[in-house]
Amino acid sequence: MKEYVAETGGRYTYADDILNLQELALSMTSIFSECTDFIISGCIVSGNAIASGYVWLNGKVRYFEGCPTASFPYYIYERNLSDTVTYANEMNKKGRNNFLCLGGTIVPDTPDTLTGKLPHFIEIRKEYAPRFIDKFIGKYAVLVDTPFSKQTIRKDLVITGKLGIDKTVESQTALTVVNPANSYSFKGIVKVNGDASWGAYYNGLLVNEILLQTDGSIHFIKQGTELAYIDTAGIFVPSVSCTSLKTGSLVINKNSIANYDDEKDTGAVNINVAGYKNGNTKFRDFNVYDGKKNTLPLIQTVGKERKVNIAGNFSVKAADNQLALISSSYLKGDSELTGSVRFKDSSEENIAEVGYIGTDNFDFSISNMIGNLILNSTGSVNVQSDLQVKGTSLTKLYVSAGTFKDTLAKKVDIVLGKGLSSEDFTTEYKKKLDAITSGNIDSGEEGYVTTANITEALKKKLNISYNLSDLNDKSIARTNLQVFSKTESNNRFLKTEGKLLELVSLTADEINGLSAEQAAQLKDEKQAQIRLNINAEKKGTGELKLSKSSNLSDLSDKGVARKNMSVYSVTEIDKLLAGKLNTDAAYTGANFTDEMKQKLETIKGGSFAYVDDEGTSHAEVEGFVMTSQVKKELAKKAERLLTGYNDSEKNSIASNINVYSKTEADKKYASVNSLFQDYITLLVSQGKSSSDAQKVLRDKLNVLSKEDVTGHYLKKDGKLSDLSLPNADAKKSACQNIGAAYAPEYQTKIADTGWKQMANSGSGTDTRRLFVRQIGNIVCIQGVINTARRDGSNMGGTVAILPNGISTPPYGMRTTLCDWNDDAKYNRGTSFILRGGTRNIVIYESGWYNVDTDMNFTYMV
């Protein structure tokens, strides 16, 4: 770097001095060369104003004048200009480049006049603008306060002290806690499928793991085997061993199950209350076995059939033994009440039955389908009510001994020669008896009927005094009459006193298992459906609506309403119109927009380059100039050169200034773009051949033809390959003439790769201190490696890889290091192996973990 020095005596100032100063200034900005565009200082946003400041834009430091009324986003973009200055002989040439910047709401889409590319720009928003602290300092350091939501450190960061973090820790790979002393580590990672894993590792191998899957389940895994998992259905463990377990009010203690918490006599242990997925879509059975692995349970409750099967003896043991069959739906006066005890064979076919069987009577039946019925007691069988045989009372089939004796006393004795009575049974009587025939009420036959026939027929008739209460089946009777029962009517029709309450009321089955919020939501849904059917609105909805007749006078907050409708109030309009012109005095011209204002602000005064009266040279300033300046500048020029001449005037001017016109010059002189073809054409027109004309031109130019050059001279790009050297002696002579060595007699230069850093195998390896170099066929590996930094296990893990460009060894090599102790039990060591034809250096280590070890390999290829 050159430094300006001025001693006493009057020193001249040279252009080199100015260049040195410029070089010094440019060198100061070189520290920003790797940074993108940003604000160096100033340019502070305050409301809609942007203060002035300096910016780094397209590799240059530029000054921005600021903007008092900016619209966001606002752009500061480069504007590059070239100034012309007056050189010697009053010639105007480029004297400097002006690297400037402008601001606006848009960036020009035309290339810059100086760079030829679209302008660079800096975008300023109210909430953010790129500044020195984040674009320069933030590129090389961690900021205490940054305008961004996060910062990125591109290399490893090691903190030797305690790290305190007030917020969350986020990693894109893993969070790891390592204990170098015992080779164990704890690592938390998020896998590709989104599962999160917390695992314990030994020498890089996963030992135990807690896996949090994306479906919300948690899995506990030991060496690849799942021990347990938790999901929305619950906790699943293959085997649980404990002496006591409590869930809800239920306690399982050793071999007993009890309701532990309910402080009342009705506390219960419920089994199979709910079915599939805690719902009621599927039935459930309950089985109790005898502990001998039999397939048939001793006690089985069949949910679908609502029955209980017992495969062993059933005993009822209590102070008052009793087996009760209780109906859950009917009372004793209802014929629908049935119940029985049935005896079945192995195929579940009925063989006997005891109980109330039919719904058309109130009879208690005892049936044996395969044998007789035996009543056996040590004494008598006492029948308290009437005993019937096939529906007929025994009193009607048999007579008692007393009745038989009394009746027999009324009979006449048999007298020989007489009939059955004291009266003679004559033929006339017999004819009368023969004329009397028996009939039947059901068939309508003529004749007499018996009391039994009449009694049986009357049983099938309704008693008027019973008011239809003696109907055999009231349900069938209601069906025949096409009427509903009281229960059916209550369930089917709405009650007037209910006022539609039945439609929205929730039954116990509907709210079973629902929370209070869910039950309220279900009731709201029912109410909404009823309102939809009757075309009604929800209570209170009308209070939320505006009355049409009020014309918005019932608005609760007119100010908020006007704000929502984006309209002004009368007071606001009057205030805005105060001091304004009336419509008849309205301005009818073009509106002066911000864009026009910005265009006017960019238009500035300029001037032509000139030399003042004192001889000082002034550079050209970009901008508008006055008419007087233009006239003064044009006065220096030939005015007619600007307006043009006709052909006659052009010929006169050419003659006056002793120059050829274009037509004359084209005829007299060769055109540059014709490359002397005009001269050759002239000679050919004079009778020479093309080859002769070319030779005449070469002679005048004193040059050789292509054939002459090709036959006698070597090509530059041939690099002596076109030099005729027929034998070794000729080649040696040529080498001697140019001072070069003859290659076959000298050894070629040995290739040298220089020292290269060994390559890493993965994120677990570290080869920053291990290097390799190949000179010819000799390869040398030297440096330091840490035995803990490896890709794989301690028995065959990779610690480094030969980089491309280094030859692999033809045969295997091994470097072994040992640490001997008096007690051989504590001996330790490590080996590094580089197998033939491979690039990986692998480690075999025992007791030599996390040790910085010097390594060297040297081999020939």
Buried (B, 14 or more C-beta within 10 A) or exposed (E): EEEEEEEEEEEEEEEEBEEBEEEEEEEEEEEBEEBEBBBBEBBBBEEEEBBEBBBBBBBBBBBBEBBEEBEBEBBBBBBBBBBBBBEEEEEBEEBEEBBBBBBBEEBBEEEBEBBEEBBBBBBBEEEEBBBBBBBBBBEEEEEEEEEEEEEEEEEEEEEEEEEEEEEEEEEEEEEEEEEEEEBBBBBBBBEEEEBBBBBBBEBBEBBBBBBBBEEEBBBBBEEEEBEBBBEEEEEEEEEEEEEEEEEEBBBBEEEEEEBBEEEEEEEEEEEEEBEEEEEEEEEBEEEEBEEEEEEEBBBBBBEEEEEEBEBEEEEEEEEEEEEEEEEEEEEEEEBEBEEBEEEEEEEEEEEBBBBBBEBEEEEEEEBEEEEEEEEEEEEEEEEEEEEEEEEEEEEEEEEEEEEEEEEEEEEEEEEEEEEEEEEEEEEEEEEEEEEEEEEEBEEEEEEEBEEEBEEBEEEEEEEEEEEEEEEEEBEEEBEEEEEBEEEEEEEEEEEEEEEEEEEBEBEEEEBEEEEEEEBEEBBEEBBEEEBEEEEEEEEEEEEEEEEEEEEEEEEEEEEEEBEEEEEEEEEEEEEEEEEEEEEEEEEEEEEEEEEEEBEEEEEEEEBBBBEEEEEEEBBBBBEEBEEEBEEEBEEEEEEEEEEEEEEEEBBEBBEEEEEEBEEEEEEEEBEEEEEBEBBBBEBBEEEBEEEEBBBBBBEEEEEEEEEEEEEEEEEEEEEEEEEEBEEEEEBBEBBEEEEEEEEEEEEEEEEEBEEBBBBBBEEBBBBBBBBBBBEEEEBBBBBBBBBBBBBBBBEEBBBBBBBEEBBBBEEEBEBEBEEEEEEEEEEBBBBBBBBEEBBBBBBBBEEBBEBEBEBEBEBEE
